[in-house]
Amino acid sequence: MTKIPEIGYGLWKVDRAVCAQTVYDAIEVGYRHFDSACDYGNEAEAGQGFATAIADGLVTRDDLWITSKLWNTYHKAEHVRPACERSLSDLGVEQLDLYLVHFPIALEYVPFDTRYPPEWLHDPTAAKTEMKLAPVSLVETWAAMEELVDAGLVKQIGVCNYNSALLHDLMAYARIKPAALQIESHPYLTQEKLIRLAQNYGMDVTAFSPLGASSYLELGMAADQDMVLANKVIQDIADRHGKSAAQVVLRWGIQRGTSIIPKATQVAHMRENLAAQELELSVQEMEQISALNKNRRFNDPGVFCEQAFGRFHPIYD
């Protein structure tokens, strides 16, 4: 597969106990794009799902698009390849379709045998827990990412959670240009300038959390009033088309030129999400949805790092 499919399956917060079966079900339903990461803690189980689906003849490896991400603790050049190889081993594949820098945040290294995935805190058992920054430049990390392409471990490389300034800077020094940008984007956070910039640079853009607050309610990072799907504009458009609010929001994401990676654990919801491809929104409807923008970011290190890890560390202005 050479182009990232419009709708993917996001593996963030998929419980390890059900992840293998969930991946298998998603493949059986028709998903071919899977978005994983070291930090999600379920790559080994996802790999079991891939292996079973391939063994059962549902797909071949070439039918799948598998993305993973370099975690913050592995930004130093010497740690980039081992981190990638660990994801490859867990996922049970020889090559990734896309490997992304997860955050433009370098943290102190944590060895695999100490804790994997290492998450945000350097030592969660310490008397004083802290998020420990590492003096590693993004230039060093990107050069090591390029070596993964040279070695044939990944087909393409890209970045997550970068802003416009970081993209401009990356393009100035990258020997292998980033193929993709992954960012939070939904009707309450449209990020139109950033998306346009990335696309002007020839990058594919993937929107995570395309349904907005849904993924963050249980984490205490969103409230009921943040729910995009409850918005009257969305519901009115859904009623007009005889579709669900989720399908309208997902179609808006696709129609504006981004790929999307919603999560669903129930097969019925998986099918519903895929069916968003069958919907077509009018220019007016697209504009109405885009006009809902509030610049409401749910996944913001400038908020959650201080609240959860005791360090104020914004990456967005």
WOFENSUL-V95776 format. One record per run of one state. SS is the DSSP state (hx for helix, st for strand, lp for the rest). FROM is the first residue (numbers start at 0). TO is the last residue. If there is no record, write none. Layout:
# WOFENSUL-V95776
SS & FROM & TO
SS & FROM & TO
This chain:
# WOFENSUL-V95776
lp & 0 & 5
st & 6 & 6
lp & 7 & 7
st & 8 & 9
lp & 10 & 14
hx & 15 & 28
lp & 29 & 31
st & 32 & 34
lp & 35 & 36
hx & 37 & 39
lp & 40 & 41
hx & 42 & 54
lp & 55 & 59
hx & 60 & 62
lp & 63 & 63
st & 64 & 69
lp & 70 & 70
hx & 71 & 73
lp & 74 & 75
hx & 76 & 90
lp & 91 & 94
st & 95 & 100
lp & 101 & 105
st & 106 & 106
lp & 107 & 131
st & 132 & 132
lp & 133 & 136
hx & 137 & 149
lp & 150 & 152
st & 153 & 159
lp & 160 & 162
hx & 163 & 172
lp & 173 & 178
st & 179 & 183
lp & 184 & 184
st & 185 & 185
lp & 186 & 187
st & 188 & 188
lp & 189 & 190
hx & 191 & 199
lp & 200 & 202
st & 203 & 207
lp & 208 & 210
hx & 211 & 214
lp & 215 & 222
hx & 223 & 225
lp & 226 & 226
hx & 227 & 229
lp & 230 & 230
hx & 231 & 240
lp & 241 & 243
hx & 244 & 254
lp & 255 & 257
st & 258 & 259
lp & 260 & 265
hx & 266 & 277
lp & 278 & 281
hx & 282 & 289
lp & 290 & 299
hx & 300 & 308
lp & 309 & 316
